[in-house]
């Protein structure tokens, strides 16, 4: 690509049309900056998804750590940002290890939409509160 650019710039310099070379360089700069912005957004999205997964881990979830240790979460301590992992089996003996929550690589924990949406959960909480009231009214009408 740089060879093509240098050939185009050399041709333009010979023709004394310098403005075209500036337009070409400007377009390349815009494309470069645009691709960097898109990559930055993708990385932030992946990082947020990983953080949501780590925050969704509760006792009873199966977890694989970055070191390859697999087990079941027994306890989560949000103050120390750690969790206790139970490994082994009943026949070979169980082992309990304490890890930093950032050591979680994979988990079967389900990220709830309320965690992801953030402030939108207020509107979601209002709608289900009305739905049970109408169901109760319907159930009261049926026996009569």
N, C-alpha and C positions, 0 to 999 in steps of 0.2 A: 504494500500500500504506500509505503514511503517512497518507493521507487517511482510509482505512478505520479505521486504528488510532486516529486522533484522534477520529473519530466514536464508536467503541466506548468509548473512554475517557471522552468527554464524557457519553455515555449512562449509564455506570456511575457517574460522579461525581454525576449528578443523582439516581440511585436509591439512593445511599448504600451501594452494594455495592463498596467499594474493593478487597476481597480478590480479586475476579474480574479486575480490571485488573492486579493484581500477578501473577496466574497467567498472564495473556496476555503480559505483558512478559517474564516468566521463560521461557515457551515460545519466544518469539522469540529470546531470548538463547541458549537451548540450540540452536536450529536454526542460528543464525549461527555459533556456536562449532563445531558439528558440521560445517558446510560448510567452514569454514576448515581443520579437521583433515584432512578428505578431500582438499581441494586441496593441502595441504602434502604428504601422502603421495604423491599423483600426481606432483608436481614432483620429489620425491626419487627416485622410481622412474625418471622420464625422465632425470634427471641421472646416475643410476647407469648406465643403459643407454648414455648417451653416453660416459661415462668408460670403460666396458668396451669400447666400439667403438674408442675412441682407443688403448687399451692393446693391442688385438688387431691393430693395423696392423703389418705386417711388410714387409720388402723384397719387391717384386713385386706388391703390392696397388695397385689403382687408387684414387685419392683425388681428391676435389673439396674445395678449401679454401673458407673463408668469403668470400674475395675473388673466387671464381669460377675460379680456376686449376685446371685438370685435368691429371693426369699419373700417372706410376707412381712409387711409392716406391722409391728406390735404397738408402737407408741410414737407419737409425733410431739415434739416440743417446740412450739413456735417462738418461745423466748430465746432459746439457744440456737434456733434454726437447725435442729437435728432431728433424726428419727432412729428408732431401734428396729433392726431387721432380724427376723428369725430365719435361720437357715438350718439345713440338715433334715433328718427324718427321725421318727420315733425309734426306729430300730438302731440307727447309727448314733443317735443322740442329737439333741437340738443345741444350737449355738446362737447366741444373741450378740449382735454387733451394732455399734452406734456409728452413724454416718452423718455427715453434713448433708442438708437437703439438696444442695447443689450437685451432689454425687449421683442423683437420679438420672439415668439414661432413658429407660423405658418404664412404663407403668400401665396397668389396666384401669387406672383411675379415669373416671369420666369427668370432663370439664363441663360444668353447668353453664348454661347460657347466661344466667344471672351474673356469674363472675365475669364473663367476657363482656357483656353489654354495659356493665357499670351502672350508670345513673338511670338507664332505661328500665331497671327492675322495679322502680317505684310505680310506673304505669302498669307493669305486668302484675304487681301485687294487688292493685285495685280491681282488676278484672276477675281473678279467681275468687276474691272475697264476695263478689256479687253472685257468682255462679252457684255456690252452695246454698245461698239463701233461696234462690229460685228453685233449686232441687228439693229443698225442704218443703217449700210451699206445694210443689207438685206431689210429693209423697204424702202430704197431709190431705190433699184433695182426693187422692185415689181411694182411701178407706171410706170416705164419706159417701 
